[in-house]
Amino acid sequence: METVFSGIQPSGELHIGNYLGAVRTWVALQDQYRCFYCIVDLHAITQPYEPAEMPRRIREMAIDLIACGIDPTKATLFVQSAVPEHTELAWMLASVTPFGELGRMTQFKDKSERNPENINAGLFTYPVLQAADVLLYGATRVPVGEDQRQHLELVREIVRKWNARFGDTFAEPQPLLSSTPKILGLDGQGKMSKSLGNTIGLREADAKIWDKLRAAATDPARARRTDPGDPDVCNVFTLHRFFSDDKRQQDVRAGCTTAGIGCIDCKKWLLEGMLGDLQRIARRRDELAAQPHKIDEILADGARRARAVARETMTRIRARLGLDAHGEPGTTG
């Protein structure tokens, strides 16, 4: 069975962009692959945050992931900082990572432009830690969207440089390209992002969800109720593909193209389907939130399983580097 690795930052709660673009795919993959799903708290500290809030954010992310369908008996769910081998391997991989390649990373450029006061070394070397995340578990498949392909290509470049210098150690991970249609933010401008306020949180109240949907951008050709539109260029219709059955999607398409329904009608129908899915997740989340000790046990068990694999990997890596002659780290003689 091939191994899959994927991670998500502990934002405190999932939004529908995370859910549709990543987590639903993770749920499907756990029946086909050996999966490691990681809450990447070390990546999160490259941005300003409140340390006292981090434990809550981590636990709530774990709750949301399990409520959405991640099964800890099928997949290894754990917190990145609980496995110190992630940072150890990242330092080693940094020795073969080209400085120029890091400088060309689009996400680094974007984050630097948006937050010029917070251009730190962690943000710059973020992709090296990502490479360590993947390679530590021997992942051969990584689920990615188009916006993440550049980082995976860098992982593959790091593998090639490492193997050339230290011998054949890592396999080049292959992308598991998402078949999910591109989902723009509710404003129709770029990807969904909590920081941009253009998405819907899985924990938001029904009334708040409707307020956001009602204001969501649609096909600009439908300036008036009587104007026909094209569902294939409407981001709201893209969401119908996830939350509405085939019959409802057909009705929306017919109504939109003939101006038989207005955009508000389209959004009301979407709300019905969306609430059906989100309320199911909410019920499961409430059950999990009432048992915080169970969440802690799941994460602790996941960390134990992840560490067992990570330690085995690092034993091989240290031998490749000639760093194993004096015993395990922390010992003397």
SULLIN-V473060 format. One record per residue. N is the residue number from 1. PSI is psi as a letter, one per 30 degrees, with the letter a starting at -180 (NA if undefined). OMEGA is omega in whole degrees, -180 to 180 (none if undefined). BURIAL is I if it has 24 or more other ideal C-beta (glycine too) atoms within 12 Angstrom, else O. Layout:
# SULLIN-V473060
N;PSI;OMEGA;BURIAL
N;PSI;OMEGA;BURIAL
This chain:
# SULLIN-V473060
1;k;178;O
2;l;-177;O
3;k;177;I
4;k;171;I
5;k;171;I
6;l;-178;I
7;l;179;I
8;k;179;I
9;k;179;I
10;i;-178;I
11;f;-178;I
12;e;175;I
13;l;175;I
14;l;169;I
15;l;-172;I
16;f;174;I
17;e;176;I
18;e;-175;I
19;e;-177;I
20;e;-174;I
21;f;-175;I
22;e;-166;I
23;e;178;I
24;e;176;I
25;e;178;I
26;e;-179;I
27;e;180;I
28;e;-176;I
29;f;-174;I
30;f;176;I
31;f;-176;O
32;f;-174;O
33;l;169;I
34;j;-168;I
35;k;171;I
36;j;179;I
37;k;-168;I
38;k;171;I
39;j;-167;I
40;i;-178;I
41;f;179;I
42;e;174;I
43;e;-175;I
44;f;-175;I
45;f;175;I
46;f;178;I
47;l;178;I
48;k;-180;O
49;l;179;O
50;j;-176;O
51;e;-178;O
52;f;-178;O
53;f;-173;O
54;e;179;I
55;e;178;O
56;e;-179;O
57;e;180;I
58;e;-178;I
59;e;-179;I
60;e;176;I
61;e;178;I
62;e;179;I
63;e;-179;I
64;e;-179;I
65;e;-180;I
66;e;178;I
67;e;180;I
68;f;176;I
69;f;175;I
70;k;-176;I
71;j;-177;O
72;f;176;I
73;f;179;O
74;e;-178;I
75;l;175;I
76;j;-180;I
77;k;-175;I
78;l;180;I
79;k;-173;I
80;e;-175;I
81;f;177;I
82;f;-180;I
83;j;-174;I
84;f;178;O
85;f;178;I
86;e;-177;I
87;e;177;I
88;e;-180;I
89;e;179;I
90;e;179;I
91;e;-180;O
92;e;179;I
93;f;179;I
94;f;-178;I
95;f;179;O
96;g;-177;I
97;k;-179;I
98;k;179;O
99;e;-178;O
100;e;179;O
101;e;179;I
102;e;180;I
103;f;-180;O
104;f;-178;O
105;k;-176;I
106;e;-178;O
107;e;177;I
108;e;179;I
109;e;-178;O
110;e;-179;O
111;e;179;I
112;e;179;O
113;e;-179;O
114;e;-177;O
115;i;-176;O
116;f;180;O
117;f;-176;O
118;h;177;O
119;i;-176;O
120;l;-177;O
121;e;178;O
122;e;178;I
123;e;-179;I
124;e;-177;I
125;g;177;I
126;e;-178;I
127;f;178;I
128;e;176;I
129;e;175;I
130;e;178;I
131;e;178;I
132;e;178;I
133;e;-176;I
134;e;-171;I
135;f;-179;I
136;f;-177;I
137;g;180;I
138;h;-178;I
139;k;177;I
140;f;180;I
141;k;178;I
142;j;178;I
143;k;-177;I
144;l;169;I
145;l;-178;I
146;e;-177;O
147;f;-179;O
148;f;-176;I
149;e;-178;O
150;e;180;I
151;e;179;I
152;e;177;I
153;e;176;I
154;e;176;I
155;e;-179;I
156;e;177;I
157;e;178;I
158;e;178;I
159;e;-179;I
160;e;-179;I
161;e;178;I
162;e;-177;I
163;e;179;O
164;e;-176;O
165;e;-172;O
166;g;-179;I
167;l;-175;O
168;j;-174;O
169;e;-175;I
170;k;169;I
171;k;177;O
172;j;179;I
173;k;-180;I
174;k;179;I
175;k;166;I
176;j;-174;I
177;k;-179;O
178;k;175;I
179;g;-180;O
180;k;177;I
181;k;179;O
182;k;-178;O
183;j;177;I
184;l;174;I
185;l;-178;I
186;f;177;I
187;f;180;O
188;g;-176;I
189;j;177;O
190;a;-175;O
191;l;176;I
192;k;-179;I
193;k;177;I
194;e;-178;I
195;f;179;O
196;f;178;O
197;g;-176;O
198;g;-179;I
199;a;-180;I
200;k;178;I
201;k;180;I
202;f;-178;I
203;g;-175;I
204;k;179;I
205;l;-178;O
206;e;-178;O
207;e;180;O
208;e;178;O
209;e;-180;I
210;e;178;O
211;e;-179;O
212;e;179;I
213;e;-177;I
214;e;-179;O
215;g;-176;O
216;k;179;I
217;k;177;I
218;a;178;I
219;j;-178;I
220;f;179;O
221;f;-179;O
222;i;180;I
223;f;178;O
224;l;-179;O
225;e;-175;O
226;f;180;O
227;k;174;O
228;l;-179;O
229;a;179;I
230;j;-178;O
231;f;-176;I
232;f;175;O
233;g;-178;O
234;k;-178;I
235;e;178;I
236;e;178;I
237;e;176;I
238;e;179;I
239;e;176;I
240;e;-179;I
241;f;179;I
242;e;-170;I
243;f;-178;I
244;k;178;I
245;l;-175;O
246;e;-178;O
247;e;-180;O
248;e;179;I
249;e;178;I
250;e;179;O
251;e;179;I
252;e;180;I
253;e;-179;I
254;e;-179;O
255;e;-179;I
256;e;-175;I
257;f;180;I
258;g;-174;O
259;g;177;O
260;f;174;O
261;l;176;I
262;l;-179;I
263;e;178;I
264;e;177;O
265;e;180;I
266;e;-178;I
267;e;177;I
268;e;178;I
269;e;177;I
270;e;-180;I
271;e;-179;I
272;e;-179;I
273;e;-179;I
274;e;-179;I
275;e;178;I
276;e;-180;O
277;e;-176;I
278;e;179;I
279;e;175;O
280;e;178;O
281;e;-178;I
282;e;179;I
283;e;179;O
284;e;179;I
285;e;180;I
286;e;178;O
287;e;-178;O
288;e;-179;I
289;f;179;O
290;f;-179;O
291;i;-177;O
292;e;179;O
293;e;179;O
294;e;178;O
295;e;178;I
296;e;179;O
297;e;179;O
298;e;-179;I
299;e;179;I
300;e;178;O
301;e;178;O
302;e;179;I
303;e;178;I
304;e;180;O
305;e;180;I
306;e;-179;I
307;e;180;I
308;e;178;O
309;e;-177;I
310;e;-180;I
311;e;178;I
312;e;178;O
313;e;-175;I
314;f;174;I
315;e;178;O
316;e;-177;I
317;e;180;I
318;e;178;I
319;e;178;O
320;e;-175;I
321;f;-177;O
322;g;-177;O
323;g;-175;O
324;g;-173;O
325;f;-175;O
326;g;175;O
327;a;-180;O
328;l;177;O
329;k;179;O
330;f;178;O
331;l;178;O
332;l;176;O
333;NA;none;O
